[in-house]
Amino acid sequence: MRFSKTFLKTLRGAPKDEIARNGALLTRAGYIHKEMAGVYDYLPLGLKVIENIKNIIRDELNKLGCEEVLMSSLQNPEPWEKTGRFSDQEVDIWFKTELSSGGVLGLAPTHEEPITELLKSYVSSYRDLPLYIYQFQTKFRNELRAKSGILRGREFLMKDLYSFHASEADLDRFYAEVENAYRRIFARLGIGDSTFETFASGGIFSKYSHEFQTFLPVGEDTVYYNADKSIVLNKEVLNEEVLRDLGVSRKELSETTAAEVGNIFKLKFKYSEPLGLKYIDEENSQKTVYMGCYGIGVSRLMGVIAEKFADEKGLVWPESVAPFKYYLVGIGENGVQAAEKFYASHEHETFYDDRDVRPGEKFADSELIGLPYRIVFSDKTLAENAAELTSRQTGKTELIKISDL
């Protein structure tokens, strides 16, 4: 991508109405544009980050045999009414719209009901199970606290996976596989060393569910952890019974803030029973399908990564999610010629700052935009038949022979 050919512009100051660091930096660096509180547009650089995150998630889920779909955002109230979740008294985050012909539709905050209703047309026998179905889709929730940039939005991108099983044992097996897949996903995203599986409330479904929490100063959750972080639990389940279950004492635990980036849940019959998702087993008896659900906040992950690695100069992207690997600068006529030649061979992984501005402005923007490496060609470097290579993460600069680039 050539800087001169894109409509993007960097901003020196943070937007006045953006108090979250992730929102401010991502806006200043040209990754997102704020429409209103909790609602953002993803610009070319931001969309590349989103797609890189999605591809890592997609790769790990496909290895488990999961199948990708894309379901509608507009929701028929009927299945939600059967589970009691279309009522504003039960779920107060709905966005709803009245039809001119009468009736009401909702914009999906999640998809347990519609995916269960859909599977009634495709599951009839134990031979049809298990099934693992996921999607990347925009969700809508009328959040009252949409003040954390893209960490908490009213419109956001989510990966939601749903599994369907003939037995609880098979649900347990797949649940464990997803746990391990999530650990690999967060490691590949560069946050594996600060993201921990966390005991959380299971609500009416089970004693516990599991969240994946990234330790972060601006996180909205409070969690407690032991010395080696083998036990992490959400504040909502911190009581003597849970401590006994986990074999840990209160004095062994430290407190920190964290941002939830994923969750996994054994739903069992919560939705399949009221919606009538059944199958015929090997003895020709009708049974209810077991279910699990597994979420990852894709746009939230982008915000978490931005928050976690940013410094006083701007964003610092891990290579796995960065929109481009290199920020390319040519100084002087010879430097520009060398940069053009490099760009012609590495266009797909290079953001080329070919603007007619001072080198200092280009260097400042390279640090704000946060690509993993900056490459500079100039008369000085070309005299050594080399380029200057700077790591955004470490700040280390070295001369690299052009043949070694």
Secondary structure, DSSP 4 states (H G I P E B T S, - for coil): -BGGGS-----SS--TT--SHHHHHHHHTTSEEEEETTEEEE-HHHHHHHHHHHHHHHHHHHHTT-EE----SEE-HHHHHHHT-SSTTT-TT-EEEE-TTS-EEEE-S--HHHHHHHHTTT--BGGG--EEEEEEEEEE---S---SGGGS-SEEEEEEEEEEESSHHHHHHHHHHHHHHHHHHHHHTT-GGGEEEEEEE-TTT-SEEEEEEEE-TT-SEEEEE-TTSS-EEEGGG-SHHHHHHHT--GGG-EEEEEEEEEEEEEEETTTHHHHT-EEE-TTS-EEEPEEEEEEEEHHHHHHHHHHHH-BTTB----TTT-S-SEEEEE-HHHHHHHHHHHHHHSGGGEEE---SS-HHHHHHHHHHHT-SEEEEE-HHHHTTTEEEEEETTT--EEEEEGGG-
